[in-house]
Amino acid sequence: MSLITSPNAGSLTVVLVHGAFADGSSWHRVIERLQKENVQVTAAANPLRGPSHDSAYLASLFNQIPGPVLAVGHSYAGAVISNAASIATNVVGLVFVAAFAPDEGERLSDVAGTSKDSILGTTLVPIHYPTGQGNETAVEFAVNPAQFQQAFAADLSAAQAALLSATQRPVAELAFSEPCGAAAWKTLPSWAVVATQDKAAGTDVVRSNAQRAGATITEVEGSHVIMISQPQAVTDVILTAIAAIAKPVVERR
């Protein structure tokens, strides 16, 4: 029995997955627009513990949703949805929103390190947390609040950026250093929103990853949190993906 039900079980569900230094509330403005279009949508919690852990968690979530899933990932979650979709059996498409789309075996630290647009690395503050193994600790990172707006949300107001900074969720160092798993963009149709002023993931890296993935690319003027500053543009890409996925089904009837 599925743990996740919907009023239209069996129809497509859009699953929005947040990236590092964020949570599900970052999708609020996209969710309200999708719901107005009667799209089944849910914002998943991303553990932010590393690609293998997070993709296993998301794959389990996807598999418990009745019917097909369109997976939408922001930033680090691009890697997670791609890995998870290679495990889950019901993902029919991927949407990368200012997101990484790494290949199998790549580390995000290496991928992001090639960017000439990103300044995120200079803003990260290490935090130690217990692993649950005796006195052992591991490292996670948060964005320095003094630099959050510049690196993450330059097109939002200072007040909006301060709110996001205060509610940010740190990400484990493993998210950057652990090799990524199998890349589902090699077998699934994909779309990508490239934010032209992305100083976190880096516009250049996001664009090159999307091109390599063969994604249908839409460039939108804005910062890394493009789904907050330009929610309609992001929603439109998701709706385009839904229509493209549904079209072959209609044609076969």
N, C-alpha and C positions, 0 to 999 in steps of 0.2 A: 504494500500500500504506500502510495506517495505521501511524503511529508508536506509537500507543497501543492496546494490546490488553487484553482482559479474558477471564476464563474463560467469560463469558456474553455474548459479543459480540452486539450488537444490542439488548440489554435496556437499560433506563434506567440512567444513571450520574449520581450526585450529585457535582457538582464544588463543593467548598468553597473560597472565595477570601478570603484574609485582607485586612485593611485596612492603613492606615498605622500605623507604630510597632509592627508585629507580624510574625509569620511563620506558616507552616503549622502549627506546633506548637500554636497557639492553638485548633485544632480537635480536638486529641487525644481529649478526653472525648466529643465528639460522634461522632467516627469510630468509637470502640470500641462505642458503642451502635448505630450504624447497621450495623456489621459483624455484631453479634449478631442483627440482623434480616435478615441476608443481603442487605443493600443494597450494590450496587457503589458505591464512593465513593473519591474521590481529593481530596487537598488541593493546589490549584495554587499555584505561586509567582507572586506579584503583583510586577512590577518596581518599582512605586511611582515611576514617572518622569512620569506625567501621563496624563489620560484617553485621548488619542488613541493614544499609544504602548502603554499598558497594555491598552486594549480590543482593539487589533489583535493583541497577543500572545495574549490570552485567546481571541479569536475563532478564531485558528489552532489553539489547543489544543482548543477545543470541536469544531472541524471534523474533527480527527484521532481523535476518539473514535467508535467504531462505535455507532450507535444514538442514541436521544434523550438529551438532557442536561437535568437540573434544576440551574440555576445558583444557588448560595447565596453571598451576599456580605455581609461584615461591614464596617460603617463606610464608609470611602472606596470599598471594593469594590462597594458598592451601585451607584455610578455606573459602575464598570467593567463589571460583569456586564450592566447594562442597555444600555450602549453596545455591548458585545461581542455580545450576543444579537441586536442589530439587523443585525450583519454575518454571524454564523454561521448555518448553515442547519438546525441540529438542536436548538436550545434550545427546550424546550416549556413552561418555567415558570421563575419567578424567586422566590427567597426572600430578603428583606431582613432582616438581623439587626443591630439597632441601627445601621441603615444609611441613608445618603442615597439618595434616588431622584430625582435632578434631571431637569429637562426639557431638551430640546435648546437649546443656547445659554447655559444657565445656568452660572455659575461657582460652585464650592463655597465660595469665600471670601464671596460674596454670600449664598448659601443659609445657610451656618453663621453668618454675621454677624447674622442675624435672631433667633438663639436667645437667650432669656433664661435658659436653664438651663445652657448650656455655659460652662465656664471654661478650655477648652483653649487658646484664643488667648494667654492670659497665661502659659502654661507653656512655650511653644515657644522653642527655642534654635536660631539659625541656624548652619549649617555650610556651608563652601564646598568644592566638589568640582570636579575638572577635567572639562571637557566633551569633551576630546579634540581641541579646535580650538586648537592652539598653547598659549598661556598662559591662554586663556579659562577662567573658572570660572563656576559657577552655584550657586544656593542650594538647600539642602535643610534640613528641620527635624527636630529630635528633641525629645522631651519632657524637660524638666528632671527628673532623677531625684528631686530633693527634693520634687517636686510630682506625681510619676507616680501614686502611689496615690490621692491625692485626686481627680485629674482623670480617671483612667482605670480604676481598679480598686478602688474604695472598699469593695467587699464581699468582697475577698480579704484574706488575712492579709498582714501587713507583709512576711513572707518571700516569699510568692508574688508580691506586687507588685514587690519588689526584683528577683526573678528575671526577670520580664517586662521591667522597666526596663533591666536589664543586657543583654538580648537583643533589644531593640527595633531595628527597621530604620527609619532615617530616610526621609522622603518628600520628593521634589522639590517645590520651590515651585510648579511648574507644575500639580501636582495640585489646587492651590487656585485658580490664576489662569487656567488654560486653559478655554475654553468646552467644555462637555460635548457629546457627539455625540447621535445619535438615541436616543430613549428607548423601549426595547422593552416597557416596562410598558404602553404604549398598546395593544399588540396581544397580549401574552401574559398568562396568568393569573398572579397574584402573591400572595404571602403576606408578612407582616411580623411580626417580633418587636420590640416596643417595650419597651425597658428603662426602668422608671419612675424610675430614679435615674441616668440617663445624663448625666454632666457633660462628656463629650467631644464627641460629635456634638450632644448636647442632646435631651432627651426631647421637647420641644415641636416641634422641627424634624423629628425622625424620625417623630413621629406625623402631622404635617401632610403630609409627603411621602408617607407610606403611604396616607393618606386620599385625597390627590389621585390617586395611582396606582390607586385602587380595589382595593387589596390587602385580603385577609382578615387582620385585625389581631388579634394576641394580645399582651396586655400582661403583662409578667413583672416582678416586683419584683427589682431588681438594677442593677448598674453597667453601664458601656459594654461590658465583657467578659462579657456575659451568657452566652455559649456556654461560658465557663469556670466561672462561678459557678452557673449553672443549666443544665447540659448536657442534662438530660432534657427540660426544657421546650422547648428549642430543637430537640432531636431529634424531639419529638412534632409540632412544627409541620412539620418536613421530611417526616415520615411521612404527615401529613395531606395535604400537597401531592402526594406520590407517589400516594396513594390517589385523590385527586381527578383527577389527570392520567390515571391508568390506567382509571378508571371509564368514560369515554366509549368507550374501546377495547373494553372488555368488553361494553358495551351494544350495540355495533354488530355483535357476532358473532352 
